[in-house]
Amino acid sequence: MPHHSDAPSPEEILTFLRDGNDRFVSGRGTAGAEWTPALRKALVAGQRPVATVLGCADSRVPAELVFDQGLGALFVIRVAGNIVAPSQIGSVEFAAERLGVPLVVVLGHSGCGAIEAAVDAALDPNADSPHGLFPIVSRIQAAIAPLLREHRRDRATLLREAVICNVRASVSQLREGSDVIRDLEARGRLRIVGAEYDLATGRVSFEDRKVSAPGARP
């Protein structure tokens, strides 16, 4: 994505990201093709990313490729399960306040291992899971608890619905956990949207609305 002399609006950036994803899906992506040593050197002086992407650490979901963006275009935060904890909030605040990035995309994806671990632990509290995953799994479980309370779902359906429920929770947690983020949103300087990446098709579907997930916690 080229940098504009006049900063693009969040709506324009969303269009850039959608267009980039279209290129990726169709096999016409050129991310990295325009990379040059000169561009790398120019970025030493500072960065001006146009969007923040808070996504999962899954190796199959590299945001720069998924949105067909080059060096310096995206401020990417990756953590298993695209959860929101204090470090993620701080990173988003830094990008929005210090770098002036006006758009945050919380990007979940199908087939997420962290979601699977959280769902399986919820369905079977005696199931074994790596101890180090507990802080991640516990946050995801808080997000998907409403799904479990409403009515029983089969595992496959629960996994699908848990992905977007977790994305919505992360969007809510960014707002609820930061006065800086809420203030920037209130002043129209920041927009947060949720999205889901489909591993099979490569397509990103945006939730272009404000949703507060039940059970979300900062």
C-alpha positions as CSV (number, residue, x, y, z in Angstrom):
1,M,0.0,0.0,0.0
2,P,1.5,3.4,-1.0
3,H,1.8,6.0,1.7
4,H,-0.3,9.1,1.0
5,S,0.8,12.7,1.6
6,D,-2.7,13.2,3.0
7,A,-3.5,10.5,5.5
8,P,-6.1,8.1,4.2
9,S,-9.3,7.6,6.2
10,P,-10.1,4.2,7.9
11,E,-12.7,3.5,5.2
12,E,-10.1,4.0,2.5
13,I,-7.6,1.8,4.3
14,L,-10.3,-0.9,4.6
15,T,-10.7,-0.7,0.9
16,F,-7.0,-1.1,0.4
17,L,-7.0,-4.1,2.6
18,R,-10.0,-5.7,0.9
19,D,-8.4,-5.1,-2.5
20,G,-5.1,-6.6,-1.3
21,N,-6.9,-9.6,0.0
22,D,-8.7,-10.0,-3.4
23,R,-5.3,-10.1,-5.1
24,F,-4.0,-12.6,-2.6
25,V,-7.0,-14.9,-3.1
26,S,-6.8,-14.7,-6.8
27,G,-3.0,-15.4,-6.8
28,R,-2.2,-11.9,-8.1
29,G,-0.5,-10.8,-4.9
30,T,2.8,-8.9,-5.2
31,A,3.7,-8.4,-1.5
32,G,7.4,-7.9,-1.3
33,A,7.9,-7.7,-5.0
34,E,8.5,-4.0,-4.8
35,W,10.9,-4.3,-2.0
36,T,14.3,-2.6,-2.6
37,P,17.3,-1.8,-0.5
38,A,16.4,1.9,-0.9
39,L,13.0,1.3,0.6
40,R,14.5,-0.6,3.5
41,K,17.0,2.3,4.1
42,A,14.2,4.9,3.9
43,L,12.3,3.1,6.7
44,V,15.3,3.4,9.0
45,A,14.3,7.0,9.7
46,G,10.8,6.0,10.9
47,Q,7.7,4.1,10.1
48,R,4.3,5.2,8.9
49,P,2.1,2.1,8.8
50,V,-1.5,2.7,7.7
51,A,-3.1,-0.1,9.7
52,T,-2.6,-2.2,12.8
53,V,-3.4,-5.9,12.6
54,L,-3.8,-7.8,15.8
55,G,-3.8,-11.4,14.6
56,C,-3.0,-15.0,15.6
57,A,0.6,-16.3,15.7
58,D,-0.4,-19.1,13.4
59,S,2.2,-19.5,10.6
60,R,-0.6,-19.8,8.0
61,V,-1.9,-16.3,8.6
62,P,0.8,-13.8,7.8
63,A,-1.0,-10.5,7.7
64,E,1.3,-8.8,5.1
65,L,0.7,-11.6,2.6
66,V,-3.0,-12.0,3.4
67,F,-3.5,-8.3,2.7
68,D,-0.8,-8.1,0.0
69,Q,1.0,-5.3,1.7
70,G,4.7,-4.5,1.6
71,L,7.5,-3.5,3.9
72,G,6.4,-0.8,6.4
73,A,2.7,-0.8,5.5
74,L,1.3,-2.7,8.5
75,F,1.9,-2.6,12.2
76,V,1.4,-6.3,13.1
77,I,0.8,-7.8,16.6
78,R,0.7,-11.5,16.7
79,V,-0.3,-13.8,19.6
80,A,-1.9,-17.2,19.8
81,G,-5.6,-16.9,19.6
82,N,-5.5,-13.1,18.8
83,I,-6.2,-12.5,22.4
84,V,-6.0,-9.1,24.1
85,A,-3.8,-8.7,27.2
86,P,-2.0,-5.6,28.6
87,S,0.9,-6.0,26.2
88,Q,-1.4,-6.1,23.2
89,I,-3.3,-3.1,24.4
90,G,-0.1,-1.2,24.9
91,S,1.0,-2.1,21.4
92,V,-2.2,-0.8,19.9
93,E,-2.0,2.4,21.9
94,F,1.5,3.0,20.7
95,A,0.5,2.5,17.0
96,A,-2.5,4.7,17.4
97,E,-1.2,7.5,19.6
98,R,2.5,7.7,18.6
99,L,2.3,6.6,15.0
100,G,-1.1,7.9,14.1
101,V,-2.4,4.6,12.8
102,P,-6.2,5.2,12.3
103,L,-7.4,1.6,11.8
104,V,-7.1,-1.6,13.9
105,V,-8.1,-5.0,12.5
106,V,-8.5,-7.8,14.9
107,L,-8.0,-10.9,12.7
108,G,-9.1,-14.3,13.8
109,H,-9.0,-17.4,11.5
110,S,-10.6,-20.8,10.9
111,G,-8.8,-23.8,12.3
112,C,-7.3,-21.9,15.1
113,G,-5.4,-24.2,17.5
114,A,-5.8,-21.9,20.5
115,I,-9.6,-21.8,19.9
116,E,-9.6,-25.6,19.6
117,A,-7.7,-25.9,22.9
118,A,-10.1,-23.5,24.7
119,V,-13.2,-25.3,23.3
120,D,-11.9,-28.8,24.1
121,A,-11.0,-27.6,27.7
122,A,-14.5,-26.2,28.1
123,L,-16.1,-29.4,26.8
124,D,-13.9,-31.6,29.0
125,P,-12.4,-29.8,32.0
126,N,-10.2,-32.9,32.6
127,A,-8.6,-32.7,29.2
128,D,-4.8,-32.2,29.2
129,S,-3.4,-29.0,27.7
130,P,0.1,-27.4,27.9
131,H,0.4,-25.4,31.1
132,G,1.8,-22.4,29.2
133,L,-1.4,-22.1,27.2
134,F,-3.6,-21.5,30.3
135,P,-3.5,-17.7,30.2
136,I,-4.5,-17.8,26.5
137,V,-7.1,-20.5,26.9
138,S,-8.7,-18.9,29.9
139,R,-9.2,-15.6,28.1
140,I,-10.7,-17.4,25.1
141,Q,-13.0,-19.4,27.3
142,A,-14.4,-16.2,28.9
143,A,-15.2,-15.1,25.4
144,I,-16.9,-18.3,24.3
145,A,-18.8,-18.9,27.5
146,P,-22.0,-17.4,26.2
147,L,-22.0,-20.0,23.3
148,L,-21.8,-22.8,25.9
149,R,-24.6,-21.3,28.0
150,E,-27.1,-20.7,25.2
151,H,-27.4,-24.4,24.1
152,R,-25.3,-27.3,23.3
153,R,-23.6,-27.3,19.9
154,D,-21.6,-29.9,18.2
155,R,-17.8,-29.4,18.3
156,A,-17.5,-28.3,14.7
157,T,-20.2,-25.7,15.0
158,L,-18.8,-24.5,18.3
159,L,-15.4,-24.1,16.8
160,R,-16.7,-22.0,13.9
161,E,-18.8,-19.8,16.1
162,A,-16.0,-19.5,18.7
163,V,-13.7,-17.9,16.2
164,I,-15.8,-14.8,15.6
165,C,-17.0,-14.7,19.2
166,N,-13.4,-14.5,20.3
167,V,-12.7,-11.7,17.7
168,R,-15.6,-9.7,19.0
169,A,-14.3,-10.2,22.6
170,S,-10.9,-8.9,21.6
171,V,-12.4,-5.8,19.9
172,S,-14.4,-5.1,23.1
173,Q,-11.4,-5.7,25.3
174,L,-9.3,-3.2,23.4
175,R,-11.9,-0.5,24.0
176,E,-12.7,-1.5,27.6
177,G,-9.0,-1.8,28.6
178,S,-7.7,1.5,27.4
179,D,-8.8,5.1,28.0
180,V,-6.4,6.1,25.2
181,I,-8.2,3.9,22.6
182,R,-11.6,4.9,23.8
183,D,-10.7,8.6,23.5
184,L,-9.2,8.2,20.1
185,E,-12.3,6.4,18.9
186,A,-14.6,9.1,20.4
187,R,-12.6,11.8,18.6
188,G,-12.8,9.9,15.3
189,R,-9.1,9.3,15.1
190,L,-9.3,5.5,15.4
191,R,-11.6,2.7,14.2
192,I,-11.5,-0.9,15.3
193,V,-13.0,-3.7,13.2
194,G,-13.1,-7.5,13.5
195,A,-12.3,-9.9,10.7
196,E,-12.0,-13.6,10.1
197,Y,-9.5,-15.3,7.7
198,D,-10.6,-18.6,6.0
199,L,-7.6,-21.0,5.7
200,A,-9.2,-22.9,2.9
201,T,-10.1,-19.9,0.6
202,G,-7.7,-17.2,1.8
203,R,-10.6,-14.8,2.1
204,V,-10.9,-12.3,4.9
205,S,-14.4,-11.4,6.0
206,F,-14.7,-8.1,7.9
207,E,-17.2,-7.5,10.7
208,D,-17.6,-3.8,9.8
209,R,-19.6,-2.9,12.9
210,K,-19.1,-2.3,16.6
211,V,-20.0,-5.4,18.6
212,S,-19.5,-6.0,22.4
213,A,-19.2,-9.7,23.0
214,P,-21.0,-11.1,26.1
215,G,-18.5,-12.3,28.6
216,A,-15.7,-10.2,27.4
217,R,-13.2,-9.0,30.0
218,P,-10.4,-6.5,29.8
